[in-house]
C-alpha cells in the first residue's frame, strides 16, 4: 500500500518540496543513530488550530541534543516558527509534527565532527495504534526484550538510536498478534511501552513508573499527572513488578502518537473488566477536553497556529 506524503517540508532553514529534502547515504546519523527528534500534535480547537505544548516539546529536543553533544544550528524560536510554517504551507489544521536534528555528512568515525542538519515534517495522523483503539483498547504483551540499563544509553533523551529498543519490542508484539509491547527495565521491574508511558489504576489512584525506570519522561505523561492531581486524583510514581499489570483495575498507555490508549489485556490476561474503566475514561475526557474547550487550558499548553 502506497503512502501519501505531504507536498512541503522545512529543511535546513527553507521550505522545500518533500522529495527535495535529501541527505547523503554516508551521513553519520544513518549509520550510527545520531539524531534527536520530537513528535508533536496540532489539534483543531474552537479558537482555531493549536499546537499542543509546542514550546515544551522543542525545549526537550534541545535538551536531547545537549545530552548527545550535538550543537544545534538554529535557535528554538526558529524551530517553533518552522513548525507553524510547515503546517500552514501544507494546508493542515490537524497534524503531527516531526522536528528532527541529525549529524550529517562529515567524518566516518563514531566521534567524527559532522555538520548538524535539521528538518521539520508534518502530516495527518489518526490514532497511532489503529482505528477505534481509543474507545475499545488494545491487547498488549510483555516483551522478551528489556529496556537498556540507565548507565548505558540515556533514556531521558529522545534520540533516534534509542528507538532501536522500541522497534524490537513493537515488532515482536505485532508478530505475536498483540497491539503493542510492554518492556521491563534491566531491574526486571516495569518500564514503559515500545514508545509510550504506562499508567496503572488501583482503587481509583493512578500509578506510573518513575523516570529512573529507563523511560522517556513523556510530555503526555506530565500532562496526565498535572490534570489528574488538579482533579483530585491521587498520582503515585513508583517502581512496580510485572504482575501488577495483571492485578490492576485499569491500565492505559500514553504518548503524543498514542494519546491515551486503554489496555484491555496483557499476555492474554484480562485487565479489570476487560473494558476501559472509569478512571481511564475520566483521564481521556480531561485530556481531549483541552481541545474541545471542556477542560480549561490553565497552563498555556495550546499554542495557536496563527500566534
Helices and strands as residue ranges (DSSP letters): E 8-11, E 14-17, G 18-20, H 28-32, E 35-37, E 40-43, E 50-52, H 54-67, H 76-89, E 95-106, E 114-123, H 133-136, E 138-142, G 160-162, H 163-175, E 180-184, E 190-193, E 197-202, E 205-208, H 219-230, E 235-237, H 244-247, E 250-255, E 259-266, E 269-270, H 278-292, E 302-304
